[in-house]
Amino acid sequence: MQATYPGADRRVCTLSDSERTRLLAHMCWESFFIRTGNFHLLSTFAGFGRREEFVMVKVVALFALGLVLICLGGDRLVDSAVAIAKRLKIPEMVVGATIVSLGTTLPEILVSTTAALQGALQGVEGAADISAGNAFGSIICNTALIAGLTQLLAPSKKVTRSSITWRAAMFFAISMGLIAVGLFTGKFNRITGIALLVCFCVYAVANVKFPGGENEEEKKEEKQGSLWVQLLTLAVCAALLYFGANLLVDNGIILADALHVPKRVIAVTFIALGTSLPELVTSLVSIIKGYGNVGLGNIVGANILNLVLVMGIPAAITGISLNSSTIRVDAVLGVVVMAVLTVPLMIKQRAYRLQGGALLAIYAGYVVSSFMVK
């Protein structure tokens, strides 16, 4: 059966049934698109301000949710860490330097590993190169800002040499080795990455063999839950810290940009602090609860894990090309701030507020220099 359709040039086109059906469907869809498109366009102009306000309310709500999540996660994470230490009868600093630091550093480990794997599978060169800068930057932020703040507020006391000396020595040995390799070769190749992973294995075994003691006052024994329950709680709290930090940082950047805060200020505050936010919350909560050595152990352990895992895994997979400033500035500064933090602990078995002030001053200078150096 044939049908006729008057065209625009007033000629008559002969169509089959199937062609007529497709044409009618096309005409109906085009008409619907134009009508709804015009309506959507009008509603866009009419309600632009309203939707913009809704978006900002949503951003503020997500920002607040992130703050709630990191507060809840940090609070319960410290409780679980202390409960695990008591149940296993090991020092709180050891738990902070192992389980807690692994939980708070895990997001950075996953990000660097994912970047390296994507680069290897997709053939993208330099995908893992940012890992070194992030790792050394995190060490500086952890030590100079977070440890500086916590030691200024509540200096660590009664920390025995055996609990800090070998960990600090391991950090300095690995750091100096990486600086030497970086200066001579300009990269961390796969051999370097494998060596770092071996260092992680040594670190894990050493924490079991030489945990060290703590000269802490006996605290009132409290009834603790099952060990597996505490471990599960700690894992959940670490996840809350991760997602809460992401919500806080991502939406904080949007808010800051809406308030016309300069982008460099955003870069050295929200973005730089983003990966270290779990360590900050954990350290502050540990001080509030009276378990300052958990926070101290978390900082020292996280710094070691930044060296051996955050850089070790991507280096072992693809290798890492280095920027000269990463080795000459960031790596060296990381060693300096760790020395400021740990040397008094090894000599006097305690920290001082002067250390905290010095570390914060160093971090302030580091931030200011980031504005001045293009």
N, C-alpha and C positions, 0 to 999 in steps of 0.2 A: 504494500500500500504506500502511495506517495502523498506528500503534503506540501503545501506551498508556504513560503515565508517571504514577506515583502522586505527587501533590503533597504539600506539607506539611500542607495542610488536608484531606488524605485524599480529595480529589476526583481524578477521573481526567481527564487532559488528553489530547486527541487530537493527535498530532504527525505530520507528514509525514517521509519518510526524510531529506530535507535538513535539516529542523529538528532531528531527532534527532541527526544527525551533528554539527551545530554545538553542540548542547547537551552531547553527550559530550565534544567537544573542549574546551568551556569548563570542564566539570567536571574533566577531567584537568589542564588548565592551572592551574585554581584550586588543586587538590590539590597540584600540583608547587610552585606558588608558596608555599603555606602551609608545606609541608615544608622546602623549601630556605630559605625566609625564616626559619623558626624555627632551622634549623641555622646559617644565617649569623649570626643574632642571638646564638645561644649562642657561636659561635666568636669573634664580635666581643668579647663580654665576657671569654671565656676567654683570648684572645690579644691583648688591647688593649695591654698593656705591651710584648709582644714586637714588635708591629708599630710601636709608637711608637719603640722602640729602633732598628728597621730604618730608619725614616724619618730619624731623626737621623744614623745612620751614612751614609745616602745624602746628606744635606745636607752633612756634613763632607767626604765624598768629592768632591762637586761643588765645594765651596769650595776644596779642595786642587787639583782639576783646573783651576779658574779661575786659581789662583796659578801653576800650571805653564805654562798657556797664555800669560799675560801676560809671564812671564819669558822664555819661548822667543820669543814675538813681539817683545818689546822688544829682545832681544839681536840677533836677525837683522835687525830693521828698521834699527838703527843701522849695522850692517855694510853693508847694502845702500845706505843713504843715503851713507855715506862712499865706497863703491865708485862710485856714480853721480857724486858730486862729482869724484872723480879722473878718471873716464873722460871727463866733459864739461869738465874743467878749469875748474870753477867753485868758488867758496868753499863750505866746508861749511855756513856759516851760511845761505847762500842756499838750499841744499837743505833745511835745517831749516825755513826760513821759507816754503817753497813746498810741495814734494812731501810732506815728513814732516808738516808742520802740516795739510795738506789731508787726509792719511790719518788722523791722530788726531782731527781735528774732523769728519770725514765722518759718524759716527754722530749727532752733534748736528744736523748739517745735514739729514740724512734724517728725523729725528724731527720737527723744526720744520716741514719741508716737508710731511710726511705729515699732521701736525695741521692745517696750513693748508688743504691740499687736501680733507681730510675735512670741515672746517668749511664750505668753499665748496660742495662737492657735496651735503652733507646739510643745508645751511642752518643749521648750528649756530653761533650767535654766540659770540665769545670763544674759539674753539678754539685760535687762535694767540697769544692774549694772554700766555701763560706764556713765550713765546719770549724776550721782552726780559729778564725776570727771570733766566731760565736763562743767557742770553748774558752779562749783566753779572756774574752770580754766578760763571760759569766764568772770566771774566777775573780776578776777584778771587782765586779759588782758584789759577789758573795762576800768577799773578804773586806774590801774597803768600805762598802756601804752597809751591808747587813751586819757583819761581825763588828764593824766600827760602831754602829748604832747600839747593838746589844751590849758591847763591852762598856760603852759610855753610860748606858742605863744601869746595868748590873754586871760588873766585872766578874769573870769566872774565878772561883776560889776552890782550893783543895783538889786540884787536878794533878795527879802523880805524873812523874816524868815518863814512866813506862807506858802510859796511855796516849801520850802525844808525841814522844820523841821519834819513834820509828816511823810513825805515819808522816810526820813533817819531813824527816830525812828522805823518805821514799818520794814525797812530792818534789823536794828540791833536786834529787838525783834525776828523776824523770824529766823535770823541767829543763835542767841544764843540758841533759842529753838532747832534748828536742831543739833547744836553742842552737846548740852546736851543729846538729844536722841541718837545721833550717838555714843557718848562715853559710854553710859550706855547699849545700846542694840546692837551696831555694825551694825545696819540696819535701813532703813526707811520702816516700814510696811504699809499695806493698810490704817490703821487708820491715820498714819502720812500723807500719800498722800491725803486722804480726807480732813484733817485739812488744808493742803496747798491749796487745791482748794477752801475751804471756805475763806481762806485769800485772794485769788485772787478776789473773789466776794466782799469782804469787801474793797479791794483796788480799784476796779472799781467804787463802790458806793461812796467811799470817794473822788475820783477824781471829781465826779460830785457835791457832797455836799460841799467839802472844796478845791476848786481849788487853792486858794491863789492868791495873786496879784503880780505884778512886778513893780518895780520903774524904768520903762524904759522910755526913752524919746519918745515923740510922733513922729512917723515916718509918712512921707507923705502918705496920703491915696491914694491907687491905686485901679483902677477898677478891681474887682475880678470876675472870672467866676462863674458858678453855683456850689453850694456846692457838688452836686452829681458828677459833672465833676471833681472837685478837689479831691474828695474821690477816684474816679476811677483812676485818674492820679497817686495818691499816691500809690494805690495798684499795678498799672503797674510798677511804679518806684521801689517799693520794690521787685517785681519779677525780674526786670532788675539787681538790686543789687545782688540778690541771684544767678542768672545764671552767671552773670559777675564774681562774687567772685569764683564760682566753676571753671569756665574756667581759671581764673587767677591762682588759687591755684594748680589745677590739672596739668596744663601745665607748671607752674612754677616749680613744683616738678620734672617733666621730664627734663626740661632744667637744673636744678641744678644737677640732677643725671648725665646728660650727661657731665656736666662740672666737675664731680668728687667732688662735694661738699659733705662733710660728712653727713651721714644720720641723726645723732643727730642734726646737724645744721638745716637740713630740717625740722625735727620734731618740733623744738622749734621756727621756724620762719614761714614757709609756712603753716604747718598743724595747729599750735597753733593759728596763726593769721587768719586762714581761716574763722572760724565761727564769728570772731569779725570784719571782713573787712567791712561789711555794716555799723556798728556803726562808724568805723574809717572814712569812706568816708563821712557819714552824718555829723559828728562832724567837719571835716575840711571844708566842703562846707558851713556849717552854720557860721563858723568863717569868711570865705572869703566874704560871703554875708552880714555880720554884724548882724546875728541872733544867737549869741553864746549860748543863753539860750535854743534854740532848741536842740543843741548838748548836753548841760548839762542835760536837762530833759531826752533826749534819753538814756544817760548813766545810770542815776538813775533809770529810768523806766525799762530798759533792765535788770539791776541787780535784781530788784524785781521780774520780770517775770521769770528770770532764777531760782529763788528760788521756786516760787509758781506754775509755769507751767512746765518748763523743767524737774524739779524733781518731781513736784506734780502729773502730769498725769501718768508717768510710775510707781511711787510708789503706786498710787491708783489702778493700774491695776494688777501689779505682785509683788510689793515690790522691794526694792533696797538693795542689800548687799553692805557694805561699806568696802573699804580699810582703814586701820588705818591712813595712811598718808593723805588721803582725808580729814578727820576730823581734825587731829592734825596739819596739815600744811596748806592745801589749804583753808579750811573753815576759819581758824583763820586768815590767811593772807588776805582773802577777807574782813573780818571785819576791819582789820587794815587799809588797803588802803582806804576803804570807810570812815573811821574816818578821815584820813588825808585829804580827799577831802571835806567832808561835814561839819566838826566841824567849820572851819573858816567861811564857808558860813552862818552857823547858828548864829555865834557870831558877826562877822563883816559885814555880808551881802555882802561879796565880796570874791574873791579868789586872790591868790598871785602867782607870778612866782616861789617863793620858794616852794610852794606846788607842782607845776608841776615838778620842779627839783627833789624833794624828791620822788615823785611817780615814776618817770623814774628811779631813782637810785634803788628803791625797786624792780622794774621789772627787771632791769639789774642783780641784785643779785639773783633774782628768776631764771632767765635764766641760769646764770652761775652755780648755784647750781644743775640745772637739768643735766649739763654735769658731775658734780662731783659725784652725787648720782646715783648709778646703780639701 
